[in-house]
Amino acid sequence: MRYLAILLLAPWLLILAWAYWAYPKSLPRTKGRRAFDLIALALAAAAAAQAAVMGYEAAVVPSVGEYGPSSGAIWQQVLPALYGYGACVVVLVVALGVRALVWGRGGAR
């Protein structure tokens, strides 16, 4: 159950990874840029997985009360998804910025 949230979020993360890989088309596609993109995508995947585990561990499971378990157990799946998505997006946004600085207008070609 620990990786269920990130598994359910994986299709959207794959779409984000594809969008990062494919765009913008105006930047040169050199071997250096492709290597950088692969490293950025691997770091984004690792950060998403690690953040999802941290989110799972940070979620507090409610105790069973007089009338059964109280609501709130869903957060054990929602919090890892939020953490994983956030970590993936942060890594990709930083990589987009670095990529634009290095391979953008006037950058290394």
C-alpha positions as CSV (number, residue, x, y, z in Angstrom):
1,M,0.0,0.0,0.0
2,R,3.0,2.3,0.4
3,Y,3.4,2.9,-3.3
4,L,-0.3,2.9,-4.3
5,A,-0.6,6.6,-4.5
6,I,2.5,7.1,-6.7
7,L,1.4,4.2,-8.9
8,L,-2.0,5.8,-9.4
9,L,-0.3,9.1,-10.2
10,A,2.3,7.5,-12.6
11,P,0.3,8.1,-15.8
12,W,0.2,11.9,-15.1
13,L,3.9,11.9,-14.2
14,L,4.7,10.1,-17.4
15,I,2.8,12.8,-19.4
16,L,4.8,15.5,-17.6
17,A,8.0,13.6,-18.3
18,W,7.1,13.4,-22.0
19,A,6.2,17.1,-22.1
20,Y,9.6,18.0,-20.5
21,W,11.4,15.7,-23.0
22,A,9.6,17.0,-26.1
23,Y,9.3,20.7,-25.6
24,P,10.4,23.4,-26.4
25,K,11.3,22.4,-29.9
26,S,13.3,25.6,-30.4
27,L,16.2,24.4,-28.2
28,P,19.0,22.5,-29.9
29,R,18.9,18.7,-29.4
30,T,22.5,17.9,-28.7
31,K,23.9,14.9,-26.9
32,G,24.7,17.0,-23.9
33,R,21.1,18.3,-23.7
34,R,19.7,14.7,-24.0
35,A,22.0,13.5,-21.3
36,F,21.0,16.4,-19.1
37,D,17.3,15.6,-19.8
38,L,17.8,11.9,-18.9
39,I,19.5,12.8,-15.6
40,A,16.7,15.4,-14.8
41,L,14.0,12.8,-15.5
42,A,15.7,10.2,-13.4
43,L,16.1,12.7,-10.5
44,A,12.5,13.7,-10.9
45,A,11.4,10.0,-10.7
46,A,13.6,9.4,-7.7
47,A,12.4,12.5,-5.9
48,A,8.8,11.6,-6.5
49,A,9.3,8.1,-5.1
50,Q,11.2,9.3,-2.1
51,A,8.7,12.1,-1.4
52,A,5.8,9.6,-1.7
53,V,7.4,7.4,0.9
54,M,7.9,10.4,3.2
55,G,4.3,11.4,2.7
56,Y,3.1,7.9,3.5
57,E,5.1,7.8,6.7
58,A,4.0,11.4,7.7
59,A,0.3,10.6,7.3
60,V,-1.3,9.9,10.7
61,V,-3.7,6.9,10.7
62,P,-6.7,7.8,12.8
63,S,-7.4,5.6,15.8
64,V,-10.6,3.5,16.0
65,G,-13.1,5.3,18.2
66,E,-16.3,4.3,19.8
67,Y,-18.2,4.2,16.5
68,G,-15.4,2.7,14.4
69,P,-12.6,4.3,12.5
70,S,-13.0,8.0,12.0
71,S,-12.7,9.6,8.6
72,G,-9.2,10.6,7.6
73,A,-7.5,7.3,6.6
74,I,-7.7,8.5,3.0
75,W,-4.9,10.9,3.8
76,Q,-2.5,8.0,3.9
77,Q,-2.9,7.8,0.1
78,V,-3.5,11.5,-0.7
79,L,-0.5,12.9,1.1
80,P,2.0,10.6,-0.7
81,A,0.5,11.6,-4.0
82,L,0.7,15.3,-3.2
83,Y,4.3,15.0,-2.0
84,G,5.4,12.9,-5.0
85,Y,3.7,15.2,-7.5
86,G,5.2,18.2,-5.9
87,A,8.7,16.8,-5.8
88,C,8.5,15.7,-9.4
89,V,7.3,19.1,-10.6
90,V,9.9,21.0,-8.5
91,V,12.8,19.0,-10.1
92,L,11.4,19.4,-13.6
93,V,10.9,23.2,-13.1
94,V,14.4,23.6,-11.9
95,A,15.7,21.5,-14.8
96,L,13.7,23.6,-17.2
97,G,15.3,26.8,-15.9
98,V,18.8,25.3,-16.1
99,R,18.2,24.0,-19.5
100,A,16.9,27.4,-20.7
101,L,20.0,29.1,-19.3
102,V,22.5,26.6,-20.8
103,W,20.9,25.8,-24.2
104,G,18.6,28.8,-24.6
105,R,19.4,31.9,-26.7
106,G,23.0,32.6,-26.6
107,G,23.8,29.5,-24.5
108,A,26.1,26.6,-25.4
109,R,25.3,24.9,-28.7
